[in-house]
Amino acid sequence: VQATFFVWDLHGASAGFIAGALKLIEIMPRKDFVELLRTIANVHGLEFKAVSHDWIIQLRDAAAGRVCSVFGYTFDLNPAAAVEICKEKSATSLILSNYSIPHVAHEVFLNPAHPATCDFVAKGGNWKTIQTLVQTWGFPVVLKPLKGSGGLGVTRCSCMREVEAAVQQIFEKDYGLAICPYKKVIDEYRCFHLDGAVELIYRKVRPSVLGDGVATVGELLGRALTAARMEEQSALNLARSAAELTAEELDRIPNTGESVPLQWKHNLGQGAKLDFAVPDGQRERLTALAVQAAGAIGIRFCSVDIMDVEGEGLSVIEVNSGVMMDSLMGQLGEEGITLARRLYETAVLRSLGRDSVNEPPGPKRHKA
């Protein structure tokens, strides 16, 4: 930590600037999403209602007596049980395992101090089982809240002390946690799935610095921060991405031409950028795996996150029942809004029982 602040202070970044970078909310603003749904409602003659700070939205076809409800980013196009499976990473892991679909294994541990889960914890407790699991997988391992998004509360642990600390921190807030092995990831992709088809795929690109064979990662980061100071968002993204670098990682001298990611997570809300340049062969493999995963869970509208793991190939990391495209719209502007609108519009209309974006509101008329 001291090394991190030394680099930033050396290059003139103020303490307030750094604090602001690290306190940024980890998801993009929701207003673009809300306005997009409002536009879809206006175009198709639907009533639009939003409550609870726009977290609950309804688009109603009054003539047909049907409504599409959106809670957060989850559309009622999806079965309720499938949504619950997606919310818990370990539940998703169990289902995918049952269908022999490649995925990153997640083991669940319930909070013995939580009134809703204490009776489901063995009398021997969790700790011995956690130790055995970690010893089997080896370090590092990743601990995360049982339900969560945006990489919040996700911790990479390199020793048992860090595992114990992460367990305590998560159990202070949540009723359960999941542990998974840490993977050496070549790339991570997000696939947007709707009714058996993958409509959109992009690669998540983490911020990085390029080695010159002389400078440390910390020095390279300092140069990058200095170069980005005139672009506030770029500088904030760099600062946020590098927040979890260890002293050892900052002191390492990369080889000439070596690209060094500044974070191990691939979350767009934590500084990663999206890239649509996916080779055709890889696109086909990603599509097949995403459709398999969604089909196994029985979910219609979702995003599937898939890792390309070194030495292993493609593995599903999670299936998201809440379909967020805020970062897509934020990074790409009008192009991103157009892509998001097409997908959200189709989901809304299918929820209302319409087959086409050109179909008028009201009851469907079938030919005799």
Protein Blocks (a to p, Z undefined) as FASTA:
>chain_A
ZZmmmmmmmnopafklmmmmmmpcfbdcfklmmmmmmmmmmmnopacddeehhlaccddd
fknopacddehjacfkbcfklmmmmmpmklmmmmmmmnopacddddddddfkbmklmmmp
cfkbjmlmmmmmmmmnopadddddfbdgehioiacdfbfklmmmmmmmmmmmmgbdcddd
ddddfbdcddddeehiafbdcdddddddddehlacfklmmmmmmmmmmmmmklmmmmmmm
mmmpcfklmmpccdehiacdfbfbfcfknopacdfbdcfklmmmmmmmmmmmmmmnopab
dcddddddehkbpadfbdcfbdcfklmmmmnommlmmmmmmmmmmmmmmmnopabfkbcg
djddddZZ
